[in-house]
Amino acid sequence: MTAPSTEIPGRRDRTPETGGRARIIVESFHASFGGRAVLRDIDLEIRHRERLAIIGPASSGKTTFLRSLNRLNDLEPDFRKTGRILLDGKDIYDADVDVPSLRRRLGMVYAMPTPLPWSIYDNIAFGPRLSGRRRDERLDEVVERSLRGAFLWNEVKDRLREPALDLSGGQQQRLCLARVLALEPEVLLLDEPCSGLDPISTAMIEDALADLRSRYSIVLVTNNTKQAARASDRTAFFLMGELVECGPTKQVFTTPRHQRTSDYITGHFG
């Protein structure tokens, strides 16, 4: 590995790279809770039909960044922000933004699977039903398409009326992914979706993301650098609330521009 730069990244260093069309543009974004800064001056773009991995040690702001993208941080009374996050050119924090609609457009999958205490079918159909889709034929199509998208259909197609809680942990996580897909989002946000899963279940999630990349922008927060190397097109390294660098995954993992990135990837800290 060549010696990475030790330069502290300034705004020019973090200017979004040219290439694929940007779906989301983050500009000088700063987030704090109770006056404590968690994200500092983030400039980043998320491109159309790409998998962007976000890596970094604990307390680096990775999850806060993810939650900022669909305004889940708004639920915290002491949350404050400056800067902008543009989705297709519109600032998602503008006063006229419909937040529930935004959260449907940017679907979130959490680290811990949370199946509803219903059947597999009803877990997937829940969101579309809330949106007004009542015809069984249409729901059947949505359920099958969503489960196929999460690489789960072949395992559960004969068990759709059985309780979702009977599924294994890895299957439950893919069920939660399918539940998000049923709402037809435009961007997928995944917060350590393979945390605690076995290697086979992890591989199934990663295979699903590789397939879904053709239809969605995907942001994957992971503490597993090997997963980031396998399952992303670009990687962003966060440290203590700052974006140290972002670039093509192969470049970040083989010739990082900054010593701090190299130290993290090679296990010298974090």
SELUM-183054 format. One record per residue (C-alpha): x, y, z; residue number from 1; residue in one letter. Coordinates in steps of 0.001 Angstrom, whole numbers, plus 500000, padded with zeros to 6 digits. Example, Ala and Ser with C-alpha at 12.3 -4.5 7.8 and 13.67 -1.06 7.14 Angstrom:
SELUM-183054
r u = 512300, v = 495500, w = 507800, nr = 1, rest = a;
r u = 513670, v = 498940, w = 507140, nr = 2, rest = s;
This chain:
SELUM-183054
r u = 500000, v = 500000, w = 500000, nr = 1, rest = m;
r u = 501360, v = 503397, w = 499056, nr = 2, rest = t;
r u = 501809, v = 505957, w = 501810, nr = 3, rest = a;
r u = 498506, v = 507813, w = 502226, nr = 4, rest = p;
r u = 498373, v = 511551, w = 502576, nr = 5, rest = s;
r u = 498263, v = 512995, w = 506070, nr = 6, rest = t;
r u = 496598, v = 516197, w = 504886, nr = 7, rest = e;
r u = 493495, v = 517275, w = 506809, nr = 8, rest = i;
r u = 490657, v = 517220, w = 504265, nr = 9, rest = p;
r u = 489311, v = 520638, w = 503364, nr = 10, rest = g;
r u = 486277, v = 521485, w = 501291, nr = 11, rest = r;
r u = 488121, v = 521085, w = 498009, nr = 12, rest = r;
r u = 489182, v = 517588, w = 499065, nr = 13, rest = d;
r u = 485573, v = 516636, w = 499745, nr = 14, rest = r;
r u = 483995, v = 518065, w = 496625, nr = 15, rest = t;
r u = 481677, v = 515413, w = 495127, nr = 16, rest = p;
r u = 483370, v = 513512, w = 492356, nr = 17, rest = e;
r u = 482227, v = 513692, w = 488798, nr = 18, rest = t;
r u = 480579, v = 510600, w = 487364, nr = 19, rest = g;
r u = 477072, v = 509155, w = 487765, nr = 20, rest = g;
r u = 474109, v = 511444, w = 488333, nr = 21, rest = r;
r u = 473728, v = 512486, w = 491964, nr = 22, rest = a;
r u = 470415, v = 511532, w = 493559, nr = 23, rest = r;
r u = 471214, v = 513115, w = 496933, nr = 24, rest = i;
r u = 473652, v = 515971, w = 497531, nr = 25, rest = i;
r u = 474735, v = 516795, w = 501078, nr = 26, rest = v;
r u = 476153, v = 520293, w = 501484, nr = 27, rest = e;
r u = 477998, v = 521555, w = 504587, nr = 28, rest = s;
r u = 475748, v = 519459, w = 506812, nr = 29, rest = f;
r u = 476239, v = 519817, w = 510549, nr = 30, rest = h;
r u = 474153, v = 517905, w = 513133, nr = 31, rest = a;
r u = 474124, v = 518246, w = 516903, nr = 32, rest = s;
r u = 472155, v = 516961, w = 519872, nr = 33, rest = f;
r u = 471887, v = 519123, w = 522958, nr = 34, rest = g;
r u = 474664, v = 521327, w = 521611, nr = 35, rest = g;
r u = 477050, v = 518389, w = 521084, nr = 36, rest = r;
r u = 478211, v = 518155, w = 517471, nr = 37, rest = a;
r u = 477848, v = 514675, w = 515965, nr = 38, rest = v;
r u = 478329, v = 515541, w = 512281, nr = 39, rest = l;
r u = 480621, v = 518345, w = 511158, nr = 40, rest = r;
r u = 480454, v = 520027, w = 507765, nr = 41, rest = d;
r u = 479649, v = 516954, w = 505672, nr = 42, rest = i;
r u = 479828, v = 517281, w = 501875, nr = 43, rest = d;
r u = 478845, v = 514110, w = 500051, nr = 44, rest = l;
r u = 476798, v = 512897, w = 497136, nr = 45, rest = e;
r u = 474807, v = 509695, w = 496730, nr = 46, rest = i;
r u = 474471, v = 508678, w = 493127, nr = 47, rest = r;
r u = 471683, v = 507109, w = 491169, nr = 48, rest = h;
r u = 471926, v = 503301, w = 491179, nr = 49, rest = r;
r u = 474997, v = 502920, w = 493318, nr = 50, rest = e;
r u = 475865, v = 501203, w = 496594, nr = 51, rest = r;
r u = 477593, v = 503630, w = 498920, nr = 52, rest = l;
r u = 479136, v = 502086, w = 502039, nr = 53, rest = a;
r u = 479759, v = 504218, w = 505106, nr = 54, rest = i;
r u = 482442, v = 502910, w = 507442, nr = 55, rest = i;
r u = 484149, v = 504168, w = 510572, nr = 56, rest = g;
r u = 484578, v = 503355, w = 514255, nr = 57, rest = p;
r u = 481805, v = 503691, w = 516822, nr = 58, rest = a;
r u = 480592, v = 507233, w = 517550, nr = 59, rest = s;
r u = 481716, v = 508510, w = 514155, nr = 60, rest = s;
r u = 478256, v = 509766, w = 513171, nr = 61, rest = g;
r u = 477427, v = 507031, w = 510661, nr = 62, rest = k;
r u = 473937, v = 506261, w = 511954, nr = 63, rest = t;
r u = 473210, v = 509936, w = 512614, nr = 64, rest = t;
r u = 474062, v = 510643, w = 508985, nr = 65, rest = f;
r u = 471750, v = 507871, w = 507802, nr = 66, rest = l;
r u = 468924, v = 509112, w = 510027, nr = 67, rest = r;
r u = 469477, v = 512642, w = 508728, nr = 68, rest = s;
r u = 468706, v = 511474, w = 505203, nr = 69, rest = l;
r u = 465093, v = 510610, w = 506017, nr = 70, rest = n;
r u = 464689, v = 513014, w = 508940, nr = 71, rest = r;
r u = 464391, v = 510425, w = 511688, nr = 72, rest = l;
r u = 466588, v = 512689, w = 513812, nr = 73, rest = n;
r u = 463667, v = 515111, w = 513880, nr = 74, rest = d;
r u = 462118, v = 512829, w = 516498, nr = 75, rest = l;
r u = 464805, v = 513940, w = 518969, nr = 76, rest = e;
r u = 463771, v = 517241, w = 520602, nr = 77, rest = p;
r u = 467348, v = 518498, w = 520992, nr = 78, rest = d;
r u = 468383, v = 517808, w = 517394, nr = 79, rest = f;
r u = 469713, v = 520795, w = 515464, nr = 80, rest = r;
r u = 471192, v = 521007, w = 511991, nr = 81, rest = k;
r u = 472719, v = 523426, w = 509530, nr = 82, rest = t;
r u = 473502, v = 522907, w = 505865, nr = 83, rest = g;
r u = 471375, v = 521220, w = 503229, nr = 84, rest = r;
r u = 470447, v = 517765, w = 501986, nr = 85, rest = i;
r u = 469071, v = 517887, w = 498457, nr = 86, rest = l;
r u = 466982, v = 515025, w = 497083, nr = 87, rest = l;
r u = 466553, v = 515499, w = 493335, nr = 88, rest = d;
r u = 467398, v = 519176, w = 493877, nr = 89, rest = g;
r u = 464907, v = 519793, w = 496718, nr = 90, rest = k;
r u = 466107, v = 520429, w = 500272, nr = 91, rest = d;
r u = 464490, v = 517717, w = 502387, nr = 92, rest = i;
r u = 464445, v = 520106, w = 505376, nr = 93, rest = y;
r u = 462329, v = 522732, w = 503632, nr = 94, rest = d;
r u = 459157, v = 523615, w = 505550, nr = 95, rest = a;
r u = 456864, v = 522339, w = 502782, nr = 96, rest = d;
r u = 458363, v = 518809, w = 502668, nr = 97, rest = v;
r u = 455913, v = 516059, w = 503600, nr = 98, rest = d;
r u = 458030, v = 514018, w = 506016, nr = 99, rest = v;
r u = 455995, v = 510749, w = 505952, nr = 100, rest = p;
r u = 456210, v = 510791, w = 502162, nr = 101, rest = s;
r u = 459951, v = 511452, w = 502368, nr = 102, rest = l;
r u = 460409, v = 508450, w = 504642, nr = 103, rest = r;
r u = 458594, v = 506258, w = 502144, nr = 104, rest = r;
r u = 460899, v = 507489, w = 499397, nr = 105, rest = r;
r u = 463983, v = 506780, w = 501521, nr = 106, rest = l;
r u = 463213, v = 503421, w = 503100, nr = 107, rest = g;
r u = 465138, v = 502357, w = 506204, nr = 108, rest = m;
r u = 466275, v = 498877, w = 507277, nr = 109, rest = v;
r u = 467630, v = 498639, w = 510814, nr = 110, rest = y;
r u = 470260, v = 496448, w = 512428, nr = 111, rest = a;
r u = 467712, v = 494461, w = 514448, nr = 112, rest = m;
r u = 464931, v = 492824, w = 512404, nr = 113, rest = p;
r u = 461489, v = 493829, w = 513661, nr = 114, rest = t;
r u = 458815, v = 491600, w = 512100, nr = 115, rest = p;
r u = 455260, v = 492501, w = 513022, nr = 116, rest = l;
r u = 453403, v = 489791, w = 514997, nr = 117, rest = p;
r u = 451435, v = 488734, w = 511938, nr = 118, rest = w;
r u = 451853, v = 486406, w = 508988, nr = 119, rest = s;
r u = 454641, v = 486764, w = 506465, nr = 120, rest = i;
r u = 452091, v = 487961, w = 503910, nr = 121, rest = y;
r u = 450539, v = 490556, w = 506197, nr = 122, rest = d;
r u = 453967, v = 491932, w = 507143, nr = 123, rest = n;
r u = 454649, v = 492763, w = 503506, nr = 124, rest = i;
r u = 451102, v = 493911, w = 502713, nr = 125, rest = a;
r u = 450859, v = 496222, w = 505736, nr = 126, rest = f;
r u = 452470, v = 499277, w = 504112, nr = 127, rest = g;
r u = 450633, v = 499019, w = 500777, nr = 128, rest = p;
r u = 447340, v = 498587, w = 502634, nr = 129, rest = r;
r u = 447991, v = 501769, w = 504583, nr = 130, rest = l;
r u = 448619, v = 503468, w = 501245, nr = 131, rest = s;
r u = 445172, v = 502425, w = 500035, nr = 132, rest = g;
r u = 445878, v = 499264, w = 498052, nr = 133, rest = r;
r u = 443105, v = 496833, w = 498944, nr = 134, rest = r;
r u = 442687, v = 494490, w = 495982, nr = 135, rest = r;
r u = 444021, v = 491054, w = 496840, nr = 136, rest = d;
r u = 445341, v = 490466, w = 493320, nr = 137, rest = e;
r u = 447423, v = 493634, w = 493427, nr = 138, rest = r;
r u = 448682, v = 492864, w = 496940, nr = 139, rest = l;
r u = 449666, v = 489360, w = 495857, nr = 140, rest = d;
r u = 451857, v = 490881, w = 493152, nr = 141, rest = e;
r u = 453430, v = 493356, w = 495558, nr = 142, rest = v;
r u = 454146, v = 490662, w = 498151, nr = 143, rest = v;
r u = 455761, v = 488325, w = 495646, nr = 144, rest = e;
r u = 457811, v = 491051, w = 493966, nr = 145, rest = r;
r u = 459051, v = 492378, w = 497302, nr = 146, rest = s;
r u = 459997, v = 488965, w = 498634, nr = 147, rest = l;
r u = 461803, v = 488171, w = 495385, nr = 148, rest = r;
r u = 463682, v = 491461, w = 495656, nr = 149, rest = g;
r u = 464859, v = 490449, w = 499131, nr = 150, rest = a;
r u = 465876, v = 486965, w = 497916, nr = 151, rest = f;
r u = 463310, v = 485372, w = 500230, nr = 152, rest = l;
r u = 460460, v = 484268, w = 497958, nr = 153, rest = w;
r u = 461667, v = 480724, w = 497282, nr = 154, rest = n;
r u = 462063, v = 480057, w = 501002, nr = 155, rest = e;
r u = 458625, v = 481276, w = 502079, nr = 156, rest = v;
r u = 456288, v = 481049, w = 499074, nr = 157, rest = k;
r u = 454507, v = 478045, w = 500611, nr = 158, rest = d;
r u = 454440, v = 479589, w = 504099, nr = 159, rest = r;
r u = 452974, v = 483036, w = 503488, nr = 160, rest = l;
r u = 450201, v = 482605, w = 506058, nr = 161, rest = r;
r u = 452571, v = 481397, w = 508782, nr = 162, rest = e;
r u = 453812, v = 483772, w = 511512, nr = 163, rest = p;
r u = 456742, v = 485925, w = 510468, nr = 164, rest = a;
r u = 458237, v = 485431, w = 513926, nr = 165, rest = l;
r u = 458804, v = 481752, w = 513045, nr = 166, rest = d;
r u = 461443, v = 482764, w = 510496, nr = 167, rest = l;
r u = 465140, v = 482589, w = 511298, nr = 168, rest = s;
r u = 467020, v = 485776, w = 512150, nr = 169, rest = g;
r u = 468477, v = 486080, w = 508665, nr = 170, rest = g;
r u = 465089, v = 485475, w = 507076, nr = 171, rest = q;
r u = 463489, v = 488057, w = 509346, nr = 172, rest = q;
r u = 466034, v = 490636, w = 508222, nr = 173, rest = q;
r u = 465273, v = 489911, w = 504580, nr = 174, rest = r;
r u = 461564, v = 490107, w = 505426, nr = 175, rest = l;
r u = 462149, v = 493609, w = 506798, nr = 176, rest = c;
r u = 463966, v = 494517, w = 503591, nr = 177, rest = l;
r u = 461014, v = 493166, w = 501588, nr = 178, rest = a;
r u = 458623, v = 495202, w = 503748, nr = 179, rest = r;
r u = 460514, v = 498357, w = 502779, nr = 180, rest = v;
r u = 460570, v = 497337, w = 499105, nr = 181, rest = l;
r u = 456777, v = 496920, w = 499168, nr = 182, rest = a;
r u = 456474, v = 500693, w = 499661, nr = 183, rest = l;
r u = 458367, v = 501240, w = 496389, nr = 184, rest = e;
r u = 461079, v = 503534, w = 497762, nr = 185, rest = p;
r u = 463631, v = 505351, w = 495638, nr = 186, rest = e;
r u = 466583, v = 505050, w = 498027, nr = 187, rest = v;
r u = 467431, v = 502243, w = 500465, nr = 188, rest = l;
r u = 469090, v = 503128, w = 503770, nr = 189, rest = l;
r u = 470560, v = 500183, w = 505676, nr = 190, rest = l;
r u = 471971, v = 500547, w = 509172, nr = 191, rest = d;
r u = 474241, v = 497550, w = 509817, nr = 192, rest = e;
r u = 471671, v = 495130, w = 508331, nr = 193, rest = p;
r u = 473918, v = 492091, w = 508819, nr = 194, rest = c;
r u = 474835, v = 492757, w = 512436, nr = 195, rest = s;
r u = 474651, v = 489432, w = 514283, nr = 196, rest = g;
r u = 473817, v = 487395, w = 511179, nr = 197, rest = l;
r u = 475662, v = 484238, w = 510171, nr = 198, rest = d;
r u = 477834, v = 484250, w = 507015, nr = 199, rest = p;
r u = 475176, v = 482568, w = 504866, nr = 200, rest = i;
r u = 472494, v = 485083, w = 505835, nr = 201, rest = s;
r u = 474972, v = 487914, w = 505340, nr = 202, rest = t;
r u = 475767, v = 486652, w = 501849, nr = 203, rest = a;
r u = 472061, v = 486554, w = 501006, nr = 204, rest = m;
r u = 471632, v = 490191, w = 502063, nr = 205, rest = i;
r u = 474676, v = 491211, w = 500036, nr = 206, rest = e;
r u = 473415, v = 489316, w = 496978, nr = 207, rest = d;
r u = 470066, v = 491074, w = 497305, nr = 208, rest = a;
r u = 471779, v = 494476, w = 497451, nr = 209, rest = l;
r u = 473831, v = 493660, w = 494356, nr = 210, rest = a;
r u = 470624, v = 492882, w = 492498, nr = 211, rest = d;
r u = 468694, v = 495882, w = 493876, nr = 212, rest = l;
r u = 471475, v = 498227, w = 492797, nr = 213, rest = r;
r u = 469998, v = 498237, w = 489277, nr = 214, rest = s;
r u = 466866, v = 499960, w = 490619, nr = 215, rest = r;
r u = 467846, v = 501913, w = 493708, nr = 216, rest = y;
r u = 470439, v = 504118, w = 495292, nr = 217, rest = s;
r u = 471687, v = 502211, w = 498350, nr = 218, rest = i;
r u = 473434, v = 503591, w = 501421, nr = 219, rest = v;
r u = 474936, v = 500862, w = 503606, nr = 220, rest = l;
r u = 476291, v = 501648, w = 507070, nr = 221, rest = v;
r u = 478523, v = 498801, w = 508188, nr = 222, rest = t;
r u = 481131, v = 498156, w = 510854, nr = 223, rest = n;
r u = 482485, v = 495308, w = 508750, nr = 224, rest = n;
r u = 485167, v = 496662, w = 506427, nr = 225, rest = t;
r u = 485251, v = 493374, w = 504512, nr = 226, rest = k;
r u = 481554, v = 493736, w = 503811, nr = 227, rest = q;
r u = 482076, v = 497285, w = 502595, nr = 228, rest = a;
r u = 484813, v = 496040, w = 500268, nr = 229, rest = a;
r u = 482527, v = 493330, w = 498898, nr = 230, rest = r;
r u = 479182, v = 495071, w = 498751, nr = 231, rest = a;
r u = 479706, v = 498659, w = 497619, nr = 232, rest = s;
r u = 480698, v = 500724, w = 494618, nr = 233, rest = d;
r u = 482010, v = 503666, w = 496643, nr = 234, rest = r;
r u = 483011, v = 503949, w = 500285, nr = 235, rest = t;
r u = 482931, v = 506925, w = 502644, nr = 236, rest = a;
r u = 485058, v = 506897, w = 505808, nr = 237, rest = f;
r u = 483680, v = 508815, w = 508785, nr = 238, rest = f;
r u = 485753, v = 509625, w = 511883, nr = 239, rest = l;
r u = 484571, v = 511630, w = 514904, nr = 240, rest = m;
r u = 481776, v = 513227, w = 512926, nr = 241, rest = g;
r u = 483929, v = 514184, w = 509954, nr = 242, rest = e;
r u = 484041, v = 512759, w = 506453, nr = 243, rest = l;
r u = 487710, v = 511906, w = 505999, nr = 244, rest = v;
r u = 487423, v = 510680, w = 502429, nr = 245, rest = e;
r u = 485094, v = 509113, w = 499902, nr = 246, rest = c;
r u = 485969, v = 507368, w = 496670, nr = 247, rest = g;
r u = 485640, v = 504179, w = 494633, nr = 248, rest = p;
r u = 485731, v = 501258, w = 497031, nr = 249, rest = t;
r u = 488744, v = 499621, w = 495429, nr = 250, rest = k;
r u = 490723, v = 502851, w = 495674, nr = 251, rest = q;
r u = 489732, v = 503534, w = 499293, nr = 252, rest = v;
r u = 490775, v = 500043, w = 500360, nr = 253, rest = f;
r u = 493993, v = 499777, w = 498350, nr = 254, rest = t;
r u = 495343, v = 503315, w = 498045, nr = 255, rest = t;
r u = 493516, v = 505528, w = 500548, nr = 256, rest = p;
r u = 494374, v = 509205, w = 500367, nr = 257, rest = r;
r u = 494601, v = 509740, w = 504119, nr = 258, rest = h;
r u = 496610, v = 508071, w = 506827, nr = 259, rest = q;
r u = 493606, v = 507896, w = 509131, nr = 260, rest = r;
r u = 491708, v = 505860, w = 506537, nr = 261, rest = t;
r u = 494631, v = 503496, w = 506156, nr = 262, rest = s;
r u = 494956, v = 503113, w = 509921, nr = 263, rest = d;
r u = 491296, v = 502198, w = 510267, nr = 264, rest = y;
r u = 491225, v = 499753, w = 507361, nr = 265, rest = i;
r u = 494365, v = 497984, w = 508561, nr = 266, rest = t;
r u = 493083, v = 497728, w = 512119, nr = 267, rest = g;
r u = 495457, v = 500181, w = 513785, nr = 268, rest = h;
r u = 492483, v = 501820, w = 515519, nr = 269, rest = f;
r u = 488728, v = 501540, w = 515721, nr = 270, rest = g;
